[in-house]
Amino acid sequence: MVDAPFHSERVASGFVTGDEGLGHAVISAADIEATDRFYRGSLGMRLTDRVENEIAPGTRLEIRFLHANARHHSIAFASLPMPKRIHHFMVQANEMNEVGHAYDRALDAGVPIASTLGQHPNDQMFSFYALTPSGFQVEFGWGGVRVDEATWDAQAVYDHVSSWGHRPPAGAGS
């Protein structure tokens, strides 16, 4: 058993963990209502907010974000099928500059970038997404908002996933 918390030589400031857990995961939900009943009804998680938009003519996307602690979301699930059941998991650094350093390290190492630097409108996370060898993504971020149960509006619905950025890198798919 190790009593000392994890420390990465590459992320000097460390990660936001403790009472907020490791980070979050976003998964595919073939039946979004059954998935919601499981996480909220069976596990007691609480709705943080949602994203709902039409991503192509006749194709609607819904993502529900749930929290189990003050972290904006511990899990989110999307109504679209994905190549993997997990879209991504996220780790959050304690300092913004760590995101830039991690982005540079990923580029230098030839790690495929799925989405460039950007920021989400709901959790305010500044981040990028890298593709893992297993085919799902990892989000490396900083600055997510914390939920205050006394004042949080769980009815908020966003019509976009990113405020800016989070684009495929130049030349991707060409």
SVG drawing of the C-alpha trace seen along z (x, -y; Angstrom):
<svg xmlns="http://www.w3.org/2000/svg" viewBox="-36 -30 46 32">
<polyline fill="none" stroke="black" stroke-width="0.4" points="0.0,0.0 1.3,-3.4 0.5,-6.3 1.9,-9.1 -0.4,-10.6 0.5,-10.1 3.0,-12.6 4.0,-12.9 7.4,-14.2 5.8,-15.6 2.9,-17.5 4.7,-19.5 1.6,-21.1 -0.2,-17.8 -3.8,-16.9 -7.2,-17.9 -8.3,-14.8 -9.1,-14.4 -12.7,-14.9 -13.4,-15.5 -12.1,-12.0 -9.9,-11.3 -11.7,-13.3 -14.6,-12.3 -15.6,-9.9 -18.0,-10.3 -19.7,-7.2 -22.1,-6.2 -25.7,-5.5 -27.8,-3.5 -30.8,-4.2 -30.3,-7.5 -33.3,-7.3 -32.3,-3.9 -28.7,-5.2 -30.1,-8.2 -32.2,-6.1 -29.2,-3.9 -26.8,-6.7 -29.3,-9.1 -31.8,-6.6 -29.6,-3.7 -26.3,-5.5 -27.8,-8.8 -25.8,-11.1 -27.2,-14.5 -27.9,-16.3 -25.5,-19.1 -26.7,-20.3 -27.2,-19.1 -26.1,-19.7 -28.7,-19.3 -28.1,-20.1 -28.6,-19.0 -25.2,-17.9 -26.5,-17.0 -29.9,-17.2 -32.1,-14.8 -29.4,-13.8 -29.8,-15.1 -27.2,-14.9 -28.0,-14.9 -25.3,-14.7 -26.3,-14.6 -23.7,-15.6 -24.0,-14.2 -22.0,-14.9 -21.3,-13.0 -19.3,-15.8 -18.3,-19.4 -16.7,-18.5 -18.9,-19.7 -19.4,-16.1 -18.0,-12.8 -19.8,-11.0 -21.6,-12.2 -23.4,-10.1 -24.2,-10.8 -27.2,-9.6 -25.1,-8.7 -23.4,-5.5 -19.6,-5.8 -16.8,-3.5 -16.0,-2.7 -18.4,-2.7 -16.1,-5.2 -15.6,-8.4 -13.0,-9.8 -11.8,-10.2 -10.4,-13.4 -7.6,-14.3 -7.4,-17.9 -4.1,-19.6 -3.8,-22.2 -2.3,-24.9 -3.3,-26.1 0.3,-26.0 0.3,-22.2 -2.2,-21.9 0.1,-23.7 3.1,-21.7 1.1,-18.4 -0.1,-19.5 3.5,-20.2 4.7,-16.9 1.9,-15.0 2.8,-16.8 6.5,-16.2 5.9,-12.5 3.6,-12.0 0.5,-11.3 -2.5,-11.7 -4.5,-14.8 -8.3,-14.3 -9.2,-17.9 -7.0,-20.9 -7.0,-23.3 -10.4,-24.7 -12.9,-25.5 -16.3,-24.0 -19.2,-26.3 -20.8,-24.4 -17.8,-23.3 -15.4,-26.0 -12.7,-23.3 -9.7,-24.5 -8.4,-21.3 -7.4,-19.2 -8.1,-15.6 -5.5,-13.0 -6.3,-9.6 -5.1,-6.6 -3.8,-3.4 -7.0,-1.7 -9.1,-4.0 -10.8,-6.2 -9.7,-9.7 -8.1,-11.3 -8.9,-14.9 -6.2,-16.8 -7.6,-20.0 -7.6,-22.8 -10.1,-25.1 -13.3,-23.3 -16.1,-24.9 -17.3,-23.5 -20.9,-22.8 -22.5,-24.5 -25.6,-22.5 -27.3,-25.5 -27.1,-27.7 -26.6,-25.4 -29.2,-25.5 -29.4,-21.9 -31.9,-23.0 -29.3,-24.7 -29.2,-23.4 -26.4,-24.3 -26.6,-24.0 -22.9,-23.5 -20.1,-21.4 -17.3,-24.0 -17.2,-27.7 -14.1,-27.9 -11.5,-25.4 -11.6,-21.7 -11.3,-21.3 -9.8,-18.5 -6.1,-19.3 -5.3,-20.8 -5.0,-18.0 -7.0,-15.5 -9.1,-13.2 -7.6,-14.5"/>
</svg>
